[in-house]
């Protein structure tokens, strides 16, 4: 069982009831939001909770309409991942 989501991560998941999020079930949502909006502290936590493979999969098979183009491009370079086809992205 993974530990609960820390308080300093909650601002990046503002539209979710964090106490009901499950790190395994909701990992795509958590990873996407933190990579889009998170601080250094938040991304450090993210890389401790999830493997690079799990994070890379979120870039290669992104949630449609949820990624900021600049964030997606940045993290795809950092993680050597090919961003998946997006139908909608935010600017």
C-alpha positions in Angstrom: 0.0 0.0 0.0 1.4 3.4 -1.0 1.3 6.2 1.6 -1.4 8.9 1.5 -1.0 12.0 -0.7 0.9 14.7 1.2 -0.7 18.1 1.9 1.7 20.0 -0.4 0.5 17.9 -3.4 -3.2 18.8 -2.9 -3.1 22.2 -4.7 -2.2 20.4 -7.9 -5.3 18.1 -7.5 -7.6 20.9 -6.6 -10.7 19.5 -8.3 -10.5 16.1 -6.6 -11.2 14.9 -3.1 -7.7 13.8 -2.4 -8.7 11.5 0.5 -10.6 9.4 -2.1 -7.8 9.2 -4.7 -5.9 6.0 -4.9 -2.3 6.1 -6.0 -2.7 3.0 -8.2 -6.2 3.5 -9.6 -5.7 7.3 -10.2 -2.1 7.4 -11.1 -2.6 8.8 -14.6 -4.6 11.7 -13.2 -2.1 12.3 -10.4 1.0 12.1 -12.7 -0.6 14.3 -15.3 -1.6 17.1 -12.9 1.7 17.1 -11.1 3.8 17.2 -14.3 1.5 20.0 -15.7 1.3 22.2 -12.6 3.6 20.8 -9.8 6.5 22.4 -8.1 10.0 20.9 -7.7 8.9 19.4 -4.4 5.8 17.9 -5.9 7.7 16.3 -8.9 10.3 15.0 -6.5 7.5 13.2 -4.5 6.0 12.0 -7.8 9.3 10.3 -8.8 9.5 8.6 -5.5 6.0 7.2 -5.8 6.0 6.1 -9.4 8.5 4.4 -11.6 9.9 6.3 -14.6 8.1 3.6 -16.7 4.7 4.5 -15.2 5.4 8.2 -15.7 6.6 7.7 -19.2 3.4 5.8 -20.0 1.3 8.8 -19.0 3.2 10.9 -21.6 3.0 8.2 -24.3 -0.7 7.6 -23.7 -1.9 11.0 -22.4 -5.3 11.9 -21.1 -6.9 13.8 -23.9 -7.3 17.5 -23.3 -5.5 17.5 -20.0 -1.9 18.3 -21.0 -0.4 21.7 -21.4 1.6 21.5 -24.7 4.8 23.0 -23.2 4.6 20.6 -20.2 4.1 17.6 -22.4 7.0 18.6 -24.6 9.3 19.3 -21.7 8.6 16.0 -19.9 8.8 14.0 -23.0 12.4 15.4 -23.5 13.3 14.8 -19.9 12.0 11.2 -19.9 12.9 10.3 -23.4 9.3 9.5 -24.2 7.4 10.0 -27.4 4.2 12.0 -26.6 1.1 10.2 -27.7 -1.5 11.6 -30.1 -3.6 14.2 -28.4 -6.9 15.3 -29.7 -7.1 18.3 -27.4 -4.4 20.1 -25.5 -4.3 23.4 -23.6 -2.0 26.2 -24.5 
